[in-house]
Amino acid sequence: MNTDNRLYHENQRALLQLNPSLLQFLDALSPDHSRIEPSQSGLLTLIYKKNNQEFYIHSKFKPAEETSRLLQKANLTADHIILFGLGLGYHLESIMANKAKGTRVLLVEPELEILHHSLYTLNWANLMNRGDFFYCFGRDLNLLSNTINRFIDVTTFDSMEIIELPSEVRLMEDFFVSARGTIDNEIKTLLYDFKTRLAEEALVPRNILKNIDGLLHTRPVKSLKKRFADKVAFIVSAGPSLDKNILLLKKVRDRGVIICVDTALKPLLKRGINPHFTVTADPSYKNYLHLQGTENDMRYFLVSDTGISTQVYRDFRDRLFSISMGKPIVKMLEQYIGEIGELEAWGSVISVALHFAVYIGCDPIVFLGQDFAFSGMRNHCRGTSWEDSWLEYNRDLGLMQRQEKQSISGIAKVSETLDIHGNTIMTSDKLLLYKNFLLKMVTSIPGKHFINASEGGILGEIEIKSLHSVLDEFVFKQEKIDFSHLSEIPTLYSKQKKEKLIRFFEGKAVFFKKYKKKLENILSELGNTDALSFHPVSLLLDKSQEVKDLLYSTVQNAEIVEMWSQGPIFEFLKRYKKLNANGFNETTQKEWVSLFRDYFLKLSPLISSINESLGKSIELLRCRQ
């Protein structure tokens, strides 16, 4: 066997620097299920043993020609390429040499024996030092999820190509099927989150600045951390199955912590059940309607993101615990008002409610009304704000239910699956996305006992119990919890904090006013380039880059703008990467000018909006001193 020991030792030295733990594992590995041997053409080929049978991963005749055929129909211009199966890396080498500039490549290889053999054939030092190459070795799907989050660049994501090494994928079919599912879920999650942020645009930071005075008069969720250690929590959502067991929650009687999402608040109150905490996170006014009119009926507390609709801070300020969801502008404010307490959030408010239950120390954590499906061909349980809005104008409940069924049937991405009882049920791509993210959160939280007491829906991956049995086991023998002392927790307010905030906002207002003027000047110059020759245009583009970089010279300023809207920078980066592949020359100079001009034109109104919001916040804080 003609192996390249020189390359093998070079790879060992490289791995010692780049990934020592992987090298340690490979050095200890004894390949029992595979071996390499020369092919007829002289190149090495790989043999893999499964169920006492031997299979060639590459051709035993001409591996190079096999690689050419494999890649003949592959789209190497896609901006993201995922490679299933490494073999000895001949196809990987060809992909990296021939792909489009800027294309990102991810290698997924479950069998570490195969990776070990590739040390004789591939230059891993070059690969691992490349910024466009990513890898995931082994069968850990959680590791694959994390790798996908680093691999996908949402600013360039237009197309993706999955290239399979057929022989290896057939031999490890179960893993690669699961890997496809994991990749699909992670990409959908990333793109959904990105689209949500783009859709919200300036709403969240504008709300945060409008809420600043109200925020100071609320209590930080940090003060609740581990306060309810080992108390059972009931996380109540407004899925259709909630109608089956909602009345049983009356029996909790303060012997557990009832945490509901905002959509479930009105259904609970209508049945005489007052949740201890109601969690809300959606910044829109439309979402506020789930809470509107409940301020006099609610006896306990609201847990709210700082970017929520301003009406929430107006109506519930005295009973509100504010949370941070990691937004940069909130982190800036915390430097002056103190730590608020950060909860994880994604997609649905259920993720915030779950993290809140964990944050305050609850165990076990019981889900109710968490269907992730259209149980009984309904969207929600009875009594939600949507139902109230309908019945306000039309008292025909039967007609409403028929139209609800029709609306579900009309959803574009609806599919059939089995519920927890084994019956066929309808769900949607979005609901499955929410469910998968919830499961990802649950599996990432060690040492907690999770129970699904929804008695309907498709959340069958965690322990299922009836609410009756949960109450018997975890509630009836417990003493009552005293919630009254929570009102005594001090708020964030102090005069000194308010004065520090005013000075902070004033400083930002000065910067953004000056920056607005610079934008006006550079836009004026970029609008008069038709008569300029190549060299003056080049100098003007250098100046444009300086104006753009000025915004990013201070991280806080850049973060404020990107929170206001990621649209301009997203579009700029997408166009920039394509233009940069062709370089700057006389042919492309107009496109470069257009790139900067369009970016600054979209940035200019954002800067104006930021200036306006900062001014209003300063005025608000001053007038209420």
Phi, psi and omega per residue, in radians:
M1 nan 2.207 -3.110
N2 -1.677 1.577 3.103
T3 -1.774 2.655 -3.118
D4 -1.621 1.558 -3.099
N5 -1.174 -0.515 3.103
R6 -1.073 -0.836 3.125
L7 -1.112 -0.688 3.141
Y8 -1.014 -0.804 -3.108
H9 -1.243 -0.598 3.059
E10 -1.086 -0.732 3.105
N11 -1.139 -0.658 3.088
Q12 -1.062 -0.777 -3.139
R13 -1.137 -0.664 3.132
A14 -1.160 -0.778 -3.135
L15 -1.142 -0.545 3.095
L16 -1.039 -0.596 3.115
Q17 -1.486 -0.712 -2.958
L18 -1.611 -0.585 -3.097
N19 -2.700 1.252 -3.038
P20 -1.073 -0.595 -3.138
S21 -1.162 -0.647 3.088
L22 -1.158 -0.734 3.113
L23 -1.065 -0.757 3.132
Q24 -1.028 -0.728 -3.140
F25 -1.182 -0.766 -3.107
L26 -1.158 -0.657 3.124
D27 -1.117 -0.559 -3.130
A28 -1.481 -0.104 -3.035
L29 -1.391 2.370 3.027
S30 -2.011 1.792 -3.056
P31 -1.104 1.798 -3.125
D32 -1.691 -0.336 -3.032
H33 -1.944 0.180 -3.084
S34 -2.741 2.787 3.046
R35 -2.737 2.847 3.087
I36 -2.034 2.623 3.112
E37 -2.659 2.808 3.121
P38 -1.230 2.486 2.978
S39 -1.501 3.085 3.139
Q40 -1.122 -0.481 -3.135
S41 -1.423 -0.165 -3.129
G42 1.823 -0.464 3.054
L43 -1.173 2.618 3.098
L44 -1.241 2.562 2.993
T45 -2.169 2.904 -3.001
L46 -2.133 2.342 3.112
I47 -2.049 2.307 -3.109
Y48 -2.122 2.365 -3.099
K49 -1.802 2.252 3.075
K50 -2.458 2.262 -3.115
N51 0.927 0.755 3.113
N52 1.111 0.265 3.041
Q53 -2.007 2.557 3.135
E54 -1.804 2.404 -3.113
F55 -2.275 2.431 3.063
Y56 -1.453 2.167 3.059
I57 -1.338 -0.649 3.051
H58 -2.026 2.919 3.080
S59 -1.065 2.442 3.076
K60 -1.475 -0.005 3.137
F61 -1.877 -1.158 -3.047
K62 -2.382 1.442 -3.118
P63 -1.035 -0.585 -3.109
A64 -1.139 -0.770 3.126
E65 -1.145 -0.633 3.095
E66 -1.069 -0.708 3.113
T67 -1.111 -0.736 3.123
S68 -1.055 -0.742 3.135
R69 -1.162 -0.680 -3.121
L70 -1.081 -0.686 -3.043
L71 -1.629 -0.031 -3.067
Q72 -1.014 -0.716 -3.087
K73 -1.755 0.041 -3.109
A74 -1.320 2.502 3.111
N75 -1.574 1.662 -3.102
L76 -1.498 0.060 3.047
T77 -1.672 -0.083 3.080
A78 -1.031 2.579 -3.099
D79 -1.349 -0.292 3.056
H80 -2.361 2.268 3.102
I81 -2.167 2.256 3.057
I82 -1.978 2.263 -3.102
L83 -1.918 2.050 3.088
F84 -1.644 1.930 3.098
G85 1.706 2.206 -3.090
L86 -1.644 -0.728 -2.970
G87 0.976 -2.384 3.067
L88 -1.675 0.116 2.958
G89 1.527 0.185 -3.112
Y90 -1.086 -0.747 -3.136
H91 -1.244 -0.604 3.092
L92 -1.093 -0.768 3.123
E93 -1.037 -0.757 -3.136
S94 -1.177 -0.700 3.127
I95 -1.087 -0.809 -3.100
M96 -1.149 -0.502 -3.135
A97 -1.414 -0.491 -2.980
N98 -1.999 -0.101 -3.121
K99 -1.197 2.875 3.102
A100 -1.205 2.618 3.087
K101 -1.090 2.295 -3.138
G102 1.634 -0.238 3.097
T103 -1.184 2.333 3.128
R104 -1.697 2.420 -3.071
V105 -2.137 2.294 3.073
L106 -2.076 2.194 3.066
L107 -1.735 2.237 3.070
V108 -2.011 1.977 -3.124
E109 -2.311 1.937 -3.091
P110 -1.402 -0.395 -3.000
E111 -1.778 1.935 -3.069
L112 -1.256 -0.386 3.042
E113 -1.074 -0.697 3.139
I114 -1.159 -0.729 3.070
L115 -1.023 -0.728 3.128
H116 -0.999 -0.795 -3.128
H117 -1.143 -0.555 -3.088
S118 -1.207 -0.235 3.085
L119 -1.109 -0.340 3.112
Y120 -1.520 -0.226 -2.988
T121 -2.161 -0.359 -3.056
L122 -2.057 2.507 3.059
N123 -1.517 1.595 -3.062
W124 -1.259 -0.462 3.114
A125 -1.062 -0.801 3.118
N126 -1.119 -0.745 -3.099
L127 -1.119 -0.862 -3.029
M128 -1.240 -0.284 3.100
N129 -1.586 -0.027 -3.118
R130 -1.530 2.397 3.134
G131 -1.341 -0.201 -3.115
D132 -1.796 0.174 -3.119
F133 -2.098 2.308 3.135
F134 -2.279 2.728 -3.123
Y135 -2.565 2.681 3.036
C136 -2.439 1.986 -3.109
F137 -1.889 2.469 3.133
G138 1.713 -3.101 -3.008
R139 -1.871 0.241 -3.111
D140 -1.406 1.882 -3.098
L141 -1.236 -0.436 3.051
N142 -1.172 -0.666 3.071
L143 -1.127 -0.681 3.100
L144 -1.101 -0.719 3.101
S145 -1.017 -0.816 -3.132
N146 -1.130 -0.651 3.141
T147 -1.170 -0.697 3.119
I148 -1.051 -0.676 3.134
N149 -1.113 -0.526 3.072
R150 -1.463 -0.547 -3.027
F151 -1.320 -0.748 -3.054
I152 -1.327 2.188 3.039
D153 -1.831 1.804 -3.043
V154 -1.148 -0.353 -3.140
T155 -1.295 -0.327 -3.141
T156 -2.072 -0.003 -2.975
F157 -1.254 1.802 3.040
D158 -2.090 -0.671 -3.079
S159 -2.532 2.617 3.124
M160 -2.404 2.421 3.126
E161 -2.095 2.239 3.013
I162 -1.827 2.100 3.135
I163 -1.913 2.191 -3.094
E164 -1.877 2.403 2.910
L165 -1.475 1.761 -2.873
P166 -0.936 -0.795 -3.071
S167 -1.100 -0.696 -3.125
E168 -1.267 -0.692 3.141
V169 -1.125 -0.657 3.099
R170 -1.135 -0.698 -3.094
L171 -1.246 -0.468 -3.106
M172 -2.157 0.785 -3.003
E173 -1.014 -0.773 -3.084
D174 -1.026 -0.755 -3.137
F175 -1.132 -0.820 -3.045
F176 -1.217 -0.502 3.018
V177 -1.126 -0.788 3.108
S178 -1.133 -0.663 3.138
A179 -1.111 -0.707 3.103
R180 -1.054 -0.762 3.126
G181 -1.085 -0.752 3.126
T182 -1.101 -0.800 3.138
I183 -1.085 -0.783 -3.139
D184 -1.032 -0.815 -3.127
N185 -1.111 -0.759 -3.094
E186 -1.165 -0.705 -3.135
I187 -1.183 -0.746 3.089
K188 -1.043 -0.724 3.135
T189 -1.099 -0.821 -3.134
L190 -1.071 -0.812 -3.087
L191 -1.221 -0.641 3.110
Y192 -1.125 -0.774 3.131
D193 -1.091 -0.744 -3.122
F194 -1.145 -0.766 3.133
K195 -1.135 -0.629 3.102
T196 -1.094 -0.767 3.136
R197 -1.124 -0.677 3.096
L198 -1.157 -0.693 -3.109
A199 -1.164 -0.640 -3.126
E200 -1.237 -0.454 3.104
E201 0.792 -2.211 -3.010
A202 -1.477 0.004 -3.019
L203 -1.036 -0.829 -3.067
V204 -1.132 -0.958 -3.129
P205 -1.120 -0.573 3.099
R206 -1.116 -0.760 3.106
N207 -1.084 -0.733 -3.136
I208 -1.018 -0.789 -3.130
L209 -1.205 -0.616 3.075
K210 -1.178 -0.563 -3.071
N211 -1.514 0.035 -2.935
I212 -1.026 -0.726 3.128
D213 -1.209 -0.708 3.094
G214 -1.104 -0.680 3.130
L215 -1.016 -0.726 -3.135
L216 -1.075 -0.441 -3.101
H217 -1.731 0.247 3.060
T218 -1.881 2.945 3.118
R219 -1.646 2.490 3.125
P220 -1.384 2.442 3.137
V221 -1.121 -0.343 3.092
K222 -0.959 -0.549 -3.119
S223 -1.220 -0.179 3.130
L224 -1.753 -0.033 -3.040
K225 -1.016 2.161 3.124
K226 1.054 0.259 -3.099
R227 -1.230 -0.384 -3.128
F228 -2.056 0.752 -3.092
A229 -0.990 2.260 3.060
D230 1.141 0.320 3.008
K231 -1.625 2.460 3.135
V232 -1.211 2.385 3.099
A233 -2.018 2.415 3.036
F234 -1.949 1.939 3.097
I235 -1.635 1.979 -2.997
V236 -1.853 2.099 3.050
S237 -1.934 3.011 -3.006
A238 -1.783 0.569 3.063
G239 -1.158 2.756 -3.087
P240 -0.968 -0.554 -3.082
S241 -1.194 -0.246 -3.128
L242 -1.050 -0.531 3.137
D243 -1.032 -0.444 -3.066
K244 -1.246 -0.598 -3.020
N245 -2.362 0.256 -3.071
I246 -1.068 -0.644 -3.086
L247 -1.173 -0.439 3.122
L248 -1.125 -0.386 3.141
L249 -1.123 -0.350 3.072
K250 -1.042 -0.462 -3.086
K251 -1.343 -0.164 3.121
V252 -1.130 -0.784 3.023
R253 0.816 0.913 3.074
D254 1.153 0.262 3.075
R255 -1.678 0.133 3.033
G256 -2.707 3.035 -3.110
V257 -1.836 2.024 3.104
I258 -1.642 2.039 3.131
I259 -2.037 2.082 3.139
C260 -2.035 2.658 2.989
V261 -1.415 2.806 -3.007
D262 -0.998 -0.635 -3.118
T263 -1.148 -0.409 -3.105
A264 -1.603 -0.075 -3.060
L265 -1.116 -0.899 -3.102
K266 -1.116 -0.745 3.048
P267 -0.995 -0.652 3.120
L268 -1.213 -0.837 -3.108
L269 -1.079 -0.648 -3.141
K270 -1.135 -0.350 3.120
R271 -1.845 0.266 3.051
G272 1.349 0.391 -3.131
I273 -1.947 2.118 -3.138
N274 -1.811 1.871 3.128
P275 -1.159 2.596 -3.129
H276 -1.306 -0.586 3.097
F277 -2.433 2.312 3.024
T278 -1.972 2.201 -3.040
V279 -1.807 2.291 3.127
T280 -2.431 2.513 -3.067
A281 -2.527 -0.377 -3.105
D282 -1.187 2.269 -3.032
P283 -1.409 -0.101 -3.000
S284 -1.394 2.699 3.043
Y285 -1.122 -0.619 3.136
K286 -0.991 -0.659 3.133
N287 -1.260 -0.504 3.087
Y288 -1.031 -0.471 -3.110
L289 -1.064 -0.412 3.071
H290 -1.170 -0.372 -3.096
L291 -1.871 -0.368 -3.030
Q292 -0.965 2.276 3.083
G293 1.478 0.027 -3.106
T294 -1.741 -0.060 -3.001
E295 -1.077 -0.505 -3.136
N296 -1.494 -0.329 -3.130
D297 -1.636 -0.429 -3.081
M298 -1.354 2.149 -3.111
R299 -1.631 -0.326 -3.001
Y300 -1.983 -2.246 -2.866
F301 -2.242 2.700 3.059
L302 -1.910 2.396 3.076
V303 -1.974 2.024 -2.925
S304 -2.351 2.478 2.969
D305 -1.170 2.650 -3.122
T306 -1.219 -0.314 -3.114
G307 -1.664 0.284 -3.104
I308 -1.233 2.876 3.095
S309 -0.932 2.448 -3.067
T310 -1.061 -0.432 3.133
Q311 -1.108 -0.507 3.135
V312 -1.148 -0.797 3.119
Y313 -1.153 -0.559 3.112
R314 -1.194 -0.776 -3.007
D315 -1.474 -0.504 -2.951
F316 -2.166 0.263 -2.983
R317 -0.933 -0.694 -3.077
D318 -1.242 -0.314 -3.109
R319 -2.122 0.528 -3.010
L320 -1.963 2.268 2.953
F321 -1.791 2.080 -3.122
S322 -1.508 2.534 3.105
I323 -2.197 2.687 2.975
S324 -1.777 2.459 3.039
M325 -2.000 0.534 3.022
G326 1.413 0.199 -3.111
K327 -1.239 2.403 -3.065
P328 -0.965 -0.719 -3.084
I329 -1.151 -0.546 3.102
V330 -1.240 -0.674 3.091
K331 -1.070 -0.629 3.073
M332 -1.114 -0.804 -3.116
L333 -1.099 -0.602 -3.114
E334 -1.111 -0.412 3.085
Q335 -1.115 -0.378 -3.069
Y336 -1.935 -0.477 -3.081
I337 -1.919 -0.122 -3.119
G338 1.729 2.854 -3.082
E339 -1.186 2.329 -3.131
I340 -1.578 -0.719 -3.039
G341 1.966 2.122 -3.013
E342 -1.829 2.322 3.051
L343 -2.075 2.567 3.128
E344 -1.360 2.519 3.129
A345 -2.557 2.457 2.996
W346 -2.762 2.291 2.939
G347 1.187 -1.322 -3.070
S348 -1.946 2.634 3.141
V349 -1.099 -0.325 3.132
I350 -1.051 -0.562 3.138
S351 -1.145 -0.631 3.102
V352 -1.219 -0.749 -3.136
A353 -1.074 -0.725 3.125
L354 -1.125 -0.830 -3.126
H355 -1.116 -0.610 3.098
F356 -1.094 -0.786 3.132
A357 -1.055 -0.702 3.101
V358 -1.195 -0.747 -3.090
Y359 -1.044 -0.694 -3.102
I360 -1.516 0.043 2.964
G361 1.671 0.101 -3.037
C362 -1.131 2.547 3.078
D363 -2.968 2.158 0.049
P364 -1.335 2.983 3.103
I365 -2.088 2.123 -2.994
V366 -1.993 2.244 3.121
F367 -1.661 2.390 3.063
L368 -2.302 2.497 3.113
G369 1.123 0.400 -3.099
Q370 -1.764 1.360 -2.999
D371 -1.458 -0.755 -2.976
F372 0.967 0.532 -3.101
A373 -2.840 2.934 3.139
F374 -1.670 1.242 -3.126
S375 -1.074 2.249 -3.113
G376 1.120 0.417 -3.093
M377 0.939 0.787 3.075
R378 -2.227 2.648 3.111
N379 -1.405 -0.737 -3.025
H380 -2.507 3.018 3.030
C381 -1.240 3.038 3.110
R382 -1.346 2.574 3.018
G383 1.685 0.162 3.133
T384 -1.352 2.997 3.124
S385 -1.153 -0.511 3.101
W386 -1.125 -0.740 3.114
E387 -1.136 -0.720 3.108
D388 -1.031 -0.750 -3.129
S389 -1.090 -0.715 3.123
W390 -1.127 -0.887 -3.033
L391 -1.222 -0.294 3.081
E392 -1.114 -0.543 -3.092
Y393 -1.930 -0.274 -3.099
N394 -2.590 1.996 -3.045
R395 -1.470 0.064 -3.084
D396 -1.465 1.668 -3.124
L397 -1.134 -0.643 3.130
G398 -1.078 -0.749 3.116
L399 -1.112 -0.709 3.126
M400 -1.058 -0.757 -3.129
Q401 -1.156 -0.648 3.120
R402 -1.169 -0.701 3.135
Q403 -1.229 -0.545 3.077
E404 -1.089 -0.772 3.103
K405 -1.092 -0.731 3.132
Q406 -1.116 -0.669 -3.128
S407 -1.158 -0.632 3.109
I408 -1.166 -0.762 3.133
S409 -1.083 -0.479 -3.100
G410 -1.500 -0.097 3.122
I411 -1.184 2.343 -2.983
A412 -1.105 -0.769 -3.009
K413 -1.953 1.117 3.088
V414 -1.755 2.470 3.131
S415 -2.461 2.800 3.091
E416 -1.629 2.521 3.030
T417 -2.629 -3.043 3.111
L418 -1.842 2.431 3.093
D419 -1.480 -3.074 -3.057
I420 -1.177 -0.221 3.103
H421 -1.734 0.006 -3.136
G422 1.535 0.181 -3.135
N423 -1.692 2.642 3.116
T424 -1.193 2.395 -3.097
I425 -2.562 2.709 3.120
M426 -1.678 2.467 3.033
T427 -2.453 -3.053 -3.133
S428 -2.413 2.877 3.118
D429 -1.001 -0.733 -3.098
K430 -1.154 -0.752 3.123
L431 -1.121 -0.679 3.103
L432 -1.140 -0.626 3.097
L433 -1.094 -0.793 3.105
Y434 -1.090 -0.745 -3.141
K435 -1.095 -0.805 -3.114
N436 -1.100 -0.634 3.124
F437 -1.226 -0.671 3.091
L438 -1.062 -0.776 3.131
L439 -1.109 -0.651 3.102
K440 -1.091 -0.715 3.099
M441 -1.127 -0.792 -3.097
V442 -1.051 -0.792 -3.110
T443 -1.228 -0.317 3.139
S444 -1.565 -0.029 -3.110
I445 -1.892 1.783 -3.093
P446 -1.370 2.656 2.971
G447 1.356 0.155 3.112
K448 -1.933 2.574 3.129
H449 -1.763 2.008 -3.123
F450 -1.887 2.390 -3.110
I451 -2.325 2.370 3.013
N452 -1.766 1.908 3.096
A453 -1.917 0.457 -3.082
S454 -1.203 -0.460 3.131
E455 1.041 0.519 3.083
G456 3.104 3.001 3.113
G457 1.506 -2.851 -2.959
I458 -2.128 0.238 -3.139
L459 -1.447 1.336 -3.069
G460 -1.750 0.028 -3.052
E461 -1.455 -0.206 3.058
I462 -2.018 2.949 -3.061
E463 -0.973 2.328 -3.130
I464 -1.887 2.257 3.065
K465 -2.490 2.711 3.028
S466 -1.324 2.702 3.117
L467 -1.119 -0.579 3.071
H468 -0.956 -0.878 -3.068
S469 -1.213 -0.571 3.089
V470 -1.129 -0.752 3.120
L471 -1.108 -0.737 3.120
D472 -1.059 -0.746 -3.014
E473 -1.420 -0.634 -2.935
F474 -2.093 -0.130 -3.003
V475 -2.082 -0.926 -2.922
F476 -1.044 -0.479 -3.115
K477 -1.633 0.036 -3.075
Q478 -1.585 2.683 3.037
E479 -1.415 2.775 3.131
K480 -1.194 2.545 3.095
I481 -1.623 2.386 3.109
D482 -1.557 1.906 3.124
F483 -1.659 -0.167 -3.017
S484 -1.128 -0.545 -3.077
H485 -1.209 -0.238 -3.118
L486 -1.143 -0.474 3.118
S487 -1.209 -0.297 -3.116
E488 -1.515 -0.136 3.127
I489 -1.134 2.269 -3.110
P490 -1.185 2.652 3.098
T491 -1.429 3.124 -3.138
L492 -1.355 -0.189 -2.926
Y493 -1.225 2.428 2.804
S494 -2.747 2.671 -3.126
K495 -1.066 -0.676 -3.135
Q496 -1.107 -0.713 3.128
K497 -1.098 -0.735 -3.130
K498 -1.098 -0.735 3.140
E499 -1.139 -0.671 3.095
K500 -1.116 -0.698 3.115
L501 -1.102 -0.743 3.129
I502 -1.035 -0.791 -3.139
R503 -1.123 -0.662 3.111
F504 -1.091 -0.842 -3.132
F505 -1.131 -0.662 3.124
E506 -1.089 -0.704 3.115
G507 -1.105 -0.741 3.120
K508 -1.171 -0.663 -3.134
A509 -1.097 -0.676 3.118
V510 -1.092 -0.818 -3.128
F511 -1.056 -0.868 -3.030
F512 -1.213 -0.498 3.051
K513 -1.177 -0.742 3.101
K514 -1.143 -0.696 -3.116
Y515 -1.169 -0.636 3.090
K516 -1.017 -0.717 3.134
K517 -1.139 -0.706 3.116
K518 -1.107 -0.660 3.096
L519 -1.098 -0.745 3.139
E520 -1.079 -0.704 -3.122
N521 -1.185 -0.806 -3.088
I522 -1.218 -0.594 3.083
L523 -1.127 -0.632 3.092
S524 -1.089 -0.736 3.134
E525 -1.229 -0.682 -3.117
L526 -1.224 -0.326 3.141
G527 -1.453 -0.045 -3.095
N528 -2.274 1.020 -3.080
T529 -1.928 -0.096 -3.028
D530 -1.029 -0.641 -3.068
A531 -1.568 -0.033 -3.072
L532 -1.447 2.548 3.071
S533 -1.454 3.139 -3.018
F534 -1.025 -0.803 -3.036
H535 -1.158 -0.832 3.090
P536 -1.056 -0.620 3.100
V537 -1.119 -0.708 3.116
S538 -1.049 -0.755 3.119
L539 -1.138 -0.663 3.138
L540 -1.156 -0.656 3.110
L541 -1.184 -0.622 3.048
D542 -1.071 -0.720 3.118
K543 -1.151 -0.696 3.105
S544 -1.076 -0.721 3.117
Q545 -1.114 -0.641 3.105
E546 -1.115 -0.711 3.112
V547 -1.133 -0.738 3.111
K548 -1.110 -0.779 -3.103
D549 -1.144 -0.513 3.140
L550 -1.009 -0.649 3.126
L551 -1.127 -0.579 -3.071
Y552 -1.669 0.039 3.117
S553 -1.224 -0.432 3.032
T554 -2.071 2.069 -3.034
V555 -0.991 -0.744 -3.102
Q556 -1.001 -0.760 -3.112
N557 -1.118 -0.765 3.109
A558 -1.086 -0.716 -3.117
E559 -1.152 -0.657 3.105
I560 -1.083 -0.815 -3.123
V561 -1.114 -0.774 -3.100
E562 -1.224 -0.466 3.008
M563 -1.233 -0.579 3.141
W564 -1.157 -0.755 3.059
S565 -2.937 2.205 3.062
Q566 -1.544 -0.071 -3.087
G567 -0.981 -0.939 -3.100
P568 -1.048 -0.805 -3.115
I569 -1.219 -0.604 3.093
F570 -1.060 -0.847 -3.131
E571 -1.178 -0.686 3.121
F572 -1.045 -0.857 -3.096
L573 -1.107 -0.671 -3.131
K574 -1.103 -0.838 3.137
R575 -1.220 -0.664 -3.115
Y576 -1.051 -0.780 -3.091
K577 -1.123 -0.627 3.104
K578 -1.248 -0.749 3.119
L579 -1.153 -0.695 -3.090
N580 -1.107 -0.485 3.107
A581 -1.123 -0.474 -3.139
N582 -1.723 -0.129 3.115
G583 1.351 3.110 3.106
F584 -1.835 2.114 3.125
N585 -2.642 -3.104 -3.092
E586 -1.113 -0.480 -3.139
T587 -1.282 -0.630 -3.036
T588 -1.746 -0.042 -2.987
Q589 -1.074 -0.616 3.126
K590 -1.148 -0.639 3.114
E591 -1.163 -0.639 3.105
W592 -1.159 -0.742 3.097
V593 -1.073 -0.777 3.128
S594 -1.072 -0.676 3.139
L595 -1.020 -0.891 -3.102
F596 -1.237 -0.685 -3.123
R597 -1.104 -0.798 3.141
D598 -1.106 -0.677 3.135
Y599 -1.103 -0.844 -3.117
F600 -1.180 -0.596 3.103
L601 -1.106 -0.653 3.133
K602 -1.405 -0.479 -3.139
L603 -1.312 -0.593 -3.025
S604 -0.992 -0.881 3.117
P605 -1.140 -0.476 3.084
L606 -1.145 -0.759 3.131
I607 -1.098 -0.675 3.094
S608 -1.092 -0.738 3.132
S609 -1.135 -0.698 3.102
I610 -1.100 -0.785 3.111
N611 -1.024 -0.752 -3.136
E612 -1.103 -0.793 -3.122
S613 -1.152 -0.700 3.104
L614 -1.093 -0.732 3.113
G615 -1.060 -0.754 -3.140
K616 -1.161 -0.657 3.122
S617 -1.133 -0.752 3.107
I618 -1.061 -0.787 -3.137
E619 -1.093 -0.740 -3.130
L620 -1.092 -0.794 -3.124
L621 -1.178 -0.651 -3.121
R622 -1.215 -0.741 -3.045
C623 -1.276 -0.248 -3.125
R624 -1.930 0.350 3.116
Q625 -1.265 nan nan
